[in-house]
Amino acid sequence: MKSLKLQVLWVLLLNSLIGGAPYDRYKVLRVGFPRRADDGERLQRLVAETAGAEVWRRSVEGAQEVWEVLVPPSGGSRFASDLSQGHYSLSVKIEDVQKLLDEQESERVALRRHRTSSAFSHSNYNDLQDIYGILDKLESENPLVSTYVAGTSLEGRLIRVAQVSVGGDRTRQVVWIDCGTHAREWISPATCQWVLDQLTSGYNADPAITELLDAYDFHILPVVNPDGYAFSWEEDRLWRKNRHPYNETCVGVDLNRNFDSHFGGIGSSNIHCLPIYHGEMAFSELETQAVRDSLTSLKGRLKAYFALHSFSQKWMFPYGYNFEKPENYDELLRVASIGAEALFAVNGTEYSVGSQAITIYPNAGTAVDWVYDSLGVSYTYIIELPDKGDYGFLLPPSFIVPVGQETWAGIMAAIKAM
């Protein structure tokens, strides 16, 4: 066991020195196998021993467990050889990651030439500067919108929240939606922007939105992780964590393992270089402190909490840190099911519904569990947006509008059902 740990640490060191980009001839493999502990452990060991490999997605599909794994050119033959022995099925989801990255970058550049002057542009992904420009424009032109700074990142970027409210004494119940916790999940901030657009353009124009805003204030945090998000635009499209440096080779904390909810437990790691490194202590990161402090200031008013991530097409709720059912499990399931059904009705996109640990995998230190346990919010959800691995984190811009439409329909229906 000691030799295996040393081997894993050496591979992690090599991986950190190699860097995340470019991804020439990297593949994304889909691996399916029966739900047995030894098969999962064998695959996890293979990933850990392969420099540059990373698990993109884990999912339960009936009696099968399905993983999407990023594999470097040097590891492809070993994966094929090792996984041919056993109960594994193997297929290629993305043949050449760098080729797809290059194609999408060319598409983004072309789309930016035709950008409109309106506040929102849903035909393309927006970088941090553009997103904050949208917030500025909304605040200056729309009386429903005010923004505030929840905190400042390690690299000095603001963590901004948009409040959408029709006024009053700010005693209304609050619906909180945050996006962009993991830097590479670009569809998440894009969906927060879609929600903002619908709220700000729909009041007194759309009866359903008018009813929502007459009942609730909305607080929307489009980018929880501004340093990581900027890095994913400027340096490494597939960067996940924040940009907190811990030594010369390892940078970043997984912010969704840094909350004070069974911190350091299952599904997180104390190894700095791993994508699921949880940080030195709970709330060690400025970004999670900003979310914590903003939500705590709203304690007593919070009706619902939504965290938008990608990818998997899952609508989930507590718990992630164990397999126990929360006290109001039936109610959480009922509301989530209504949301998923309304989402499905838009484009036919199917979502799995259930608790985190059972529906996707166990993970401790998550925001949704902390909000549920520590703030006593009865309705807390994490929504894993599309897709199921055809593009993974590299969802093309053409998906922004349909994902926004169906996600907002689901969230509206869920809120109405509460």
Buried (B, 14 or more C-beta within 10 A) or exposed (E): EEEEEEEBEEBBBEBBEEEBBEBEBBBBBBBBBEEEEEBBEBBEBBBBBBBBBBBBBBBBEEEEBBBBBBBBEEBBEBBEEBBEEEEBEBEEBBEBBBBBBBEBEEBBEEBBEEEEEEBBBBBBBBBBEBBBEBBEBBBEEBEBBBBEEBBBBBBEBBBBBBBBBBEEEEEBBBBBBBBBBBBBBBBBBBBBBBBBBBBBBBBEEBEEBBBBBEBBBBBBBBBBBBBBBBBBBEEBBBBBBBBBEBEEBBBBBBBBBBBBBBBBBBBBBEBBBBBBBBBEEBBBBBBBBBBBEBBEEBEEBBBBBBBBBBBBBBBBBBBBBBEEBBEBBEBBBBBBBBBBBBBBEBEEBEBBBBBBBBBBBBBBBBBBBBBBBBBEBBBBBBBBBBBBBBBBBBBBBEBBEEBBBBBBBBBBBBBBBB
